[in-house]
Amino acid sequence: MGVPVIVLKAAVTAASDKKGRNVIAVIIAAVLVPLITIILIICSLFTGVENANTSLLDLSFTDMEIPEDMNDEQREAITEMRGHLAELDILIAEKEESGLDGNMVKAVFYSLQFGVPSDDPYEDGSPPFEYEKFCGCFDGLTFVQLDTALENVSYNFPQYEITDDHKKMIKFVYDYLKGKQL
């Protein structure tokens, strides 16, 4: 149940002796260094993912040239997103005077649509995306009311299953857009 008396005596003796303290320090360092290294590696992985996400945001929301080292799928996704965002920008410009939060609309759209195959009516016969209906899901709502806006989106666009990961991404994109003031 408790620590045996012999172990306590050995610890006290080791701690009182300079050589003993050095041995204890080496043992502690041997245990902590691998743990600290693992934590640093995990942190750097998350930073790399965030940098990649920011890079895709920069390329989607600006006219920056798409780097040559991006594969065709990434290039196509960025190009399509730019087209979608241009369509949204036209509607948002008309409705922002009535209080529409354009950054929220774009953040939700980006988070739900990035990398989704095109809905071009000429490819598969489906109707084009209803941008005006999508913007209507956000009428009169602020970012604080995001959950209500997402319920509106889910109701009007049942093809979207909005997860907690989407909500985190929406917050990330929204903060990015607020910082960029596009």
N, C-alpha and C positions, 0 to 999 in steps of 0.2 A: 504494500500500500504506500508507504512512505519510502524515501530514499534511504538505502542502508547507511548506517553510521560510517562504515568503512569508506564508502564513496564520498561522503561529506568530508571526512578527515583528509582523504587524498586530494580533494578539490581545494581545501583550505591550505594544505601544505604546498600544492603546486602554485596556488595564487600568491603565497607569501614568498616564494623563491623566484628570483629573476629568470632563471632558466625555465622554470615551470610556467611563468607567465608567457614567455616566448612560445612554448609548446602549445599552450592554450590558444594564443593568438594565431598560430599557424593552422591549428585545427579549425578554428572559426573561419579563417580566411578560406581554407580549402572547401568548406561547406558553402560559404556565401558567394564566392566568386562564380561558380557555375550558375547559381540562382540569379545573380545579377546579370550575367551574360544572357541567359534565356530571356529575362525581362527586357533587356535592351534590344534583342533580336525581334521580339514580338512588337515592341514599340516601333521599330524601324519598318516592319512590314506594314503596320497600319498607316504610317506616314507615307509610304510608297503608294498605297491604295488611294489615300486622300489626294496625293499629288496627281495621280492618274485621273481621278474624278474631276479635279480642278482643271486639268489639261483639256479634258473632253468638254467641260463647260465653256472654257475660253474659246475653243474651236467652234462650238455650237452657237454661242451667243455673240460672237464677233466675226469680223470678216478676215480673220487671220488666215494665212495660207496653210492648208493642211499639209503636214510634214510628209515627205516621200516615204519614210519608213513605216507609215501606217498601212495596214492591209486593206484590201478592197472593201471588205465588209465594214470596217470602221469608217472608211472614207464615205461610203454610201450612207451609213447611218448619220454621220455628221451633215452631209449634204441634204439629206431628207429632212433632218431636224431644222436646219436653217430655213428650208422652204416652209415647213409648218409654222415656225416662229414668225416668219414674215407675214403669213396669212393672219396669225393671231395678232400681230402688231397693228395691222390695219383696223381690226375690230376694237382692240383695246384703246387705240387712239380716239376712236369715236365715243367710247363709253367711259373713259377715265374721268371725264368731267362730272359724270353722275356718281362718282365714288368707287368705281371698279378698281380693285388693287391688281394692276397688271402684272406685278412681280409674282403675286400669288398664283394667278392664272398660268403664267409661264412656268413657274416652279412645278405645279401639279402636272401640267401637260408634259414637260420634259421628263419628269420622274415616271410617268405612266407610259410614255410613248417612245423613249429613246431606244433604238435598236429594234423596234417593232416593224415588221415589214410594211411597206407602203400600202396605203388604202386607195391607190389610184384607180378610179373607176374604169379606166381603159385597160387595166391588166386583168382583173378578175370579174368585172361586171358589177362589183359592189358600188354603192353610192359613195361619194366623197365624204370625208369627215365633216361633221356638222360643227364648225367652229363657233357659230353664233349660239347654238344650243349649249355648247361647252362653256362659253363665256357667261351665259345666263345662269349657270350653276353657282356663280360667284357674286351675282348682283347684290349690292348692299351689304356684303360681308367683309370683315377685316380678317387679318391673319389669325387673330385670336379665335375666330369662329371657323377655323380650318376644318374641324370635324363636321360641322354642318355643311360646309362646301363639299367635302368628300362624300357625305351622304347624298347630296344632290347629284354629284357626278356618278355615284354607284347606281342611283335610281334611273338617271337618264342614259347612262352608258353601262348596261349590265355586263358587258364584256370585260370590264375592269374589276379585278379583285384587289382591293386596296389593303395591303398588309402593313404591319408595323415597320417593316423595312422601307416601304414606300414613304411612310410618314417621316421617317428619319431622313430619307433622301430629299423629300420635299423641303424640310427645314434647312438642310444643307444648301440646296439650290436657292431657296429664298434668301438665306443669309448672304450667299454669294452675290445674288442680284442686287440686294440692298447695298452691299459694299461697292459694287461696280457702278450702281446708279445708271443702268443702261437705258 
